[in-house]
Amino acid sequence: MRILDQYILSRFLYNFLSSFVILMFIFIFQTIWLFIDDIAGKGLDIIIIGKFLFYLMPNLTEKVLPLTVLLSSILTFGALAENYEFAAMKASGISLQRSMLSIIILVVFLGGVTFYFANTVIPAAEQKIYNLRRNIAKVKPAAVIEEGVFSDFEGMNIKVDNKFGNNDKYLQNVIIHKKSNLQKNNTVIKANSGELISSEESDIIQLVLSDGYYYEELVPKASDERKRHPFAKANFETYIINIEIPENTQDLEEERNVRTDKMKNISRLKKDIDSIRENNLTVIGAFSKNIVTRMGAFTPISQRDTVEQIPENQFTRTDTRPLEEIKNDSLQNTSDILGLYQEWQQGQIISAASNAVSNILNSVSGKKQDIQNKYKIYNMHILSLHKKYALALSCIILFFVGAPLGAIIRKGGLGLPMVIAIVLFLAYYFIGVFAGNYAKEGNIHPVLGAWLSTLIMLPLGIFLTRRATADRGLMSFGHVWDVLTEGIRKRIKKKTP
């Protein structure tokens, strides 16, 4: 058995390493096309580009590793079944589970390594790639500006039709929206051409605009002047905007303590999930209290007066009717309440109520997006936490899908096994993507979004393992046909008198 375990393990490791290298190269080239605009034609040296791709590799491992386990297990056990080596092992009394034992131990260890990798290496790589991309945009200012769309550039939204010249420093048809201190776009600048001037010795980037117009919406301090909506317009031949670069951003290896959900390990995620949840509840509670106070709704009933009852002969009644004739309040709806006032007062009351409701609805709609973003961040943290566990377990489950499937189809090589592995992985991957997107928006629970694809593969692995252990095919068409024909016969007998 020791020789047999070494033989099966060596075959699996060979297929695993070769598949991992090939798939990693495929995913790297696919990623290069996604980030080609960030690195191509920016004057970056080969070392920086190499680091850029190196920092992307840990994130790609999250996709490559499950596919590698699935493909290598199908290749290994498919080749063993195709060469009748499984038949020889079964004839010798060696079951499928016993032949898989050495690889099961390896895959469990690989799951532990994957968990450590997802918890430690991937968050660090995510932070590295974020800092590198941001600093590339600082040192090469044109790199952050895309053609044909508005790009965020140091507090401005800038759009250009074309970039050309050395490091794309010359701009054509420039439109700029400058943000005020309140993050409002009160200023618009249009120019026929522009030039970005930067130097490694200077902390200032100059944006020189030529032949354009300057538009500004003025915000006067006096409230009466604001109703007139004052506006300023000017044309210019040359307009220079000086942009100050923060200190120490010239180094492309500069570290920033930027933390998103993908840049955090499990302990940090658990801590931040609790703090984000408490903060969201505080924001919701404060906003709800504000709305309730403005509406005057849910006003608590005043407590009963505890002062001793005053004798009847010590107060004077304004209503001279007998107490027996005084009935309870007969007001049933708002029209009865309005009937207590005069017509001109009724109009004022209705107008005031309508304005109050409109203001409250505007406040709710304005706060809705902010609250949704807060809960989206909360869901993303929970999703990232459970994805780290799901990734490790998915490698083990996909092995129990691929190994018995290879024994059933009895095909080795890169033909049919490759097709089946890609189809299964695409199903697993796209289910995970759609579930993750639904979880971010709050349509499903984030825990379910992280585990859904893995939980779907779990019963498939159990089903395939049982059929491979019993030496049965992927599907018994004879049994299915018998079940269908038997059902049809029963229906026909019920209909006949």
N, C-alpha and C positions, 0 to 999 in steps of 0.2 A: 504493500500500500504506500510506503514511503516513496518508492520509485514512481508509482502512478501519480501520487499527489504532486511530486516535483515536475512530472511531465505535463500534467494539466495546468499547473500554475505557471510554468515557463511559457506554454502556448498562450495563456491569457495575458501575461505580462507583455509578450511580444506584440500581440494584437492591440493591447491597451496603449502602449507607448507609441506605436506607429500611428494609430488612429488619433491619439491626442495631438501629436505633432502636425499631422495633416489638417485636422480640423482647426487647430489654433491658427495655422497659416491662412486658412480660408477665412476665418472670422477677422483676422488682422487686416487682410486686404479689403474685406467688406467695410471695416471700420475706417480705414484710410479714406475711402470714398466719402464717408460721412463727415470727416473732419478735414477734407482736402483744402477747404477755404481758409482754415485756421493756420495751415502750415505751408501752403504752396505760394511761392512768389513773395514771401515776406522778408527775405534776406536773412533767414535763420540758418545757423550752421548745422551740420549733420549731427553733432552731438546733442543739440537741443531737440531736433526731430526724433533722434533715437530715444531720448528720455521720454518724449511725448508718447511714443508707441509703447515703451516699456511700462509706463504707468497705466496704460490702458489694458494691458494683458491681465492683471488680476480681475478686473471687471468682466472680461471675456471668459475667464475660467468658470464663472457662474453659469454660463451657457454651454461651454465646451465640455465640462466634466460629466454632467448627466448623459449627454449624447455619446461621449466616449465609452462610458460604462455600458450603456445599452448596446452600442455597436460591437464592442469587443466581446461581450458575452454571447451575442448572436453568432459572431464569427467563430469563436472558440468551440462552442458546443454544436454549432451547425457543421463544422468540419469534422468533429469527432463522430457525429451521427452519420455524416455522408460516407466516411471511411469505415463504417461498421465497427468502430472502436467501442461505441456504446453497447452494441449488441454483444461484443466479446465480454465487456465488463458485467453486463446483466447475466450472461451465461455463467460467469464466475461467481455470481451471488452478490455483486456490488450494485447497490441501488443508485438512483440518480442523486439523491441527497448526499450519499456518502462520497460520490465522485465530485460533488460541488463543495465539499467541506473546506478544503484548503482555500478556495477562492472566496467562500463566504467569510472566512476569517480575514482575508485580505481586504474585502469590500467593507467590512465593518470597521477595520482600521482606517481605510480610506475615508469612510464617513466621518470618523473623528477628526482626521486631518482636514477634511473639507470644512467642518464646523469651526475649527481653529482658524482656518484660512479666511472664512467669511466673517469671523468676529474680529480679526486682527489686521490681516493684510489688506483686504478689500477696502475697509474704511480709511486706512492710511493712504492707499493709492488714490482713492477718490479725492482726498484733500490735496494730494500732490498735483493731480491733474487739474484741479480747480485753480490752484495757485499759479501753475505754469501757464494756463490759458489766459488768466487775468493779467499776468505780468507781460506776456507776449503782446497783449493789447496795449499795455502802458508804454513799452519800449518802442513798439511799432504801431503808432496811433492809427494808421489807416487800416490795420487789421480788424479793428472792431466795427468799421463802417462797411455795411453791405450795400451793394448797388440795388436801387429800385425799391428799397423798403426803409422805413424809419428805424434807426439804430440809436440805442442809448449811449451817449458819449459825454461823460463828465458833466452831468447835470443838464444836458441838452438832448433833444431828439433831432437827429440829423438824417437827411435823405439826399442821396446824390444819384444822378442818372449814370455816371460813368467815372471810373478811376483809371488813371494811367500815369506813366512816368516811373522814375526810380522809387521803389517802395510804395507805389500807388499814392504818391503825395499830391498829385494834381487832381482836382475834383471839377466836375462839370455839372451845371444846373443844380445848385445847392439850395435846399430848403431847411431852415433851422427853426425849431420851436424851443425857446429858452424858458426854463422853469423858474418861477419866482420862489421866494422863501416858503410860501405856502404850497409849493409844488403845483402851481397853476401855470398853464401856458398862456401868459399874457403878451408875449413878444414873439413875432414871426419875422424872420429875415430870409429874403430871397436874393440869390446872386447867380450871375451867369457862370462864374468860375470861382475856384478857390484853391488854396495851397496850404498844406500842412508842413510847418517848419519845426523840426525838433533836433536836439543835439544831446549826446550822452553827457556833455559837460554842463548842461543847463537843466533846471527843474521846470522850465516854462516851455509849453507847446504853443506856437503861434498859428492861428487859423486866419489866413489873409484872404478876404473876400473881395471880389472885384465886380463893379458894374451891377449894383443891385438896389434893393429897397428895404427899408426898415419900417415895420409896423408894430405899434405898441398900444395896448388897451390900458389907459390910465385908470388908476384907482384912487380918487381923491379921498381925503380924510373926512370932509364934511358929508353928511348923509344926503343933504339936498343936492350936492353936486353929482352924487353917484347916479341919480335918476337920469341925468343927461347923457350918461355913457360916453365920457370924453375919449378921444382917440387921436393918436399922433402918427404921422407918416413922414418919411424922409427918404430921399435917394442919395446914393453915395457912389463914388468911383472906387475908393479903397476903404475897407473896414477891417480892422485888426481885432481879433479876440484873443486875449492871453489866457491860457489855461494852465494852472499850476498843478504840477505833479506832486503828490505826497512824497515825503522823504523816503529814501531807501527802496524805491520801486524799480531802480535800474537793474537790480540783480534778478535774473530770471529764476533763481532758486530761493527767493525770499519766501519765508513761511508766514502764513496768516492763520490765526485761530478761527477759521470759518467752520461752522458746524451745521450741517444739515443732517437729515435722518440717515443718509447713506454714509456719512462720515463718522458715525458713532458706533461704539461697540455695545454689547448687551447691557452691561452695567449702566452705561450712560443713557441708553435708550429707556431702561426701566425708570431711572430717576427722572428723566425729562418727561416721560409719559404722565407720571403723577403730577409734576408741576404744571404741565400744559393743561391737564384736565382740571386742576384746581383753578388755574387762571381763567379757563373758559367758563367754568361755573360762576366765578366771580363776575366776569363781564356780563354774562347772561342775567345774573341776579340783579346787578346794578341797572342794566338797561330795562329789565322788566319792572323794577321798582320805580324807575323814572317814568315809564309809560303809564303805569297804574296811578302814580301821583298826578300826572297831567290829565288823565281821564277822570279822576275822581271816583274810579270804580273800586269795588271791594272795600269800601270804607267800613272799618269795624264799628259794630254797634256799641254805642256808649254804654258804659256800665250803669247799672241801676243806682240811683242816688241813695247813698247810705245815711243821709241826714234824716233825723227823726221826722215822721210825718207831722205836718202842721195841722192842728185842729181845724175843722171846717169853718168855725166861727171866726178864725183869724185871717181869712183871705176873702177877697171880693171876686165874685164870678162876673165876667163880662157877658156871658151867654145866660140869658134869663130863662131859657127853656128848662123844663124838668130834666133831670139826669136820665130818666127812662126814655126820653125822646131823642137823646143824642146817640146817633148810630156810629158804627165804625166808618173809617175812610172808605168812600165808594169810588175813588179814582182807580180806573182799570188800565188806562193806556196814556200815551203822551198827549193825545188830542184832548183828553180830559184835563190834563195839567195845563196845556196851552189855553184852554178855555177860561182859566182863572185870570188871564191877563188881557189887556186891551189889544186891538189888532196891530197897532204900531209896535207894541212890545213883543208880540208874537213873532213878527218879522225879524226883529233884532235877535231874539233868542235862537231862531232857526239859523240865521246867518252865523252867529257866534258858534253854534254847535257844529255847523258844516265846516267852518274854518278850523275848529279844533280837531275834528276827525281827519281832515285833509293833512294838517300838520303832523299828526301822529302817524298816518299812513306813509307820508314822506320820510319820516324818521325811521320807521320800520324798514322800508325798502332801501334806504341808504345804509342802514346797519346790517342788512341781510347778507350782502356780499362779504363784508368784513367777518361776520360770524361764520359764514360758510368756509372762508379761507382758514380761519382758526381751527375749525373742526377737520378740515382737509389735512392740515399739518399734523393734527392729533392722530388721524387715521393712518397717515403715512408712517408715523413713528411706530405704531402697533404693527403695521404691515412689514416694515423692515425688521422688527424684532423677530417675528415668527418666520420670516423668510430664511433667516439664518438657521433655524432649526429644520425647516422644511427642506432646505438644500442638502443638508447632510443626510436626512432620511431618504430623500428622493434617489440618491445614488444607490442605496441598498435596495429600495423597491424596484428600481429600473433594472437592477441585476436579476432579480427574481422574475422580471418580465422577459428579459432578453435570453437568459440561459435556457429555460424550458422551451421558449419559442424556437431557439436554434435547434434543440433536440427534436422538436416536432417537425419543422420544415425540412431538416436534414439537407441543408445547403450551406456550403462554405464559400469563401471568396468574397469579392466585392460586388456581386451582382444583386441577386434577390435579397440577401441580408442587408445590404446598404439601403435598398429601397424601403424595406420594412422598417428599419431603424429610423430612417428620416421621417417616414409617415407617422410613426408612433411618437417621435420626439416633437414633431410639429404640432401634433394634437396636444401633447403635454405642455408645450411652450405657449401655444396660443390660448389654451384654457387658463394658464397662469396669467398671461397678459390681460385678457379680458376680465378675469376675476380681480386682478389687482386694480385695474381702472375703475371697476364698479365699487371696490372697497374704498378707494380714495375719495370718491364722490359721496360715500355714505349709503349707497344703494344696498350693499350687503355688509356684514360685519367684517372688519379687517382680518380677524383670525381666520375666518372661512376663506377670504380672498387669498391668503398666503398658503393655505393647506389644500385648496380645492383640487388642483391638478394632481397633487401627490395622493390624495384620498381616492381619486378616480382610478389611478394606476394600481392602487393596492388590491382591490378585488380582481383586477385583470391578472396581476401577478399570482394571486392565489389560484385562480381558475386555470391558468396555464401550467402552473407547477403540479396541480392535481392531475391534469390530463397527461402531462409528460411522465409523471410517476407511474400512472396506469398504462403507459405505452399506447395511448390513444391519439388519434389525429386531432388537428385543430378543431374540426367539426365533423360530427358523425352524420352525414347526409342521409344514410339509411334510417337512422333513428328519427331524424326530423321528418322524413317522408312518412314513416309509420304513424307518427303523432298527428300529422296533418290529415292523412287519409282516414284515420280512426275518428277524428273530429268531424270530418265531412260525412262519414257514414252515420254517426250519431244524429247529426242534424237532419239527414234524409229520413231516418227512422221516425223522428219526432213529427215531421211534417206529414208522413204517410198515415192514413187512418187505419 
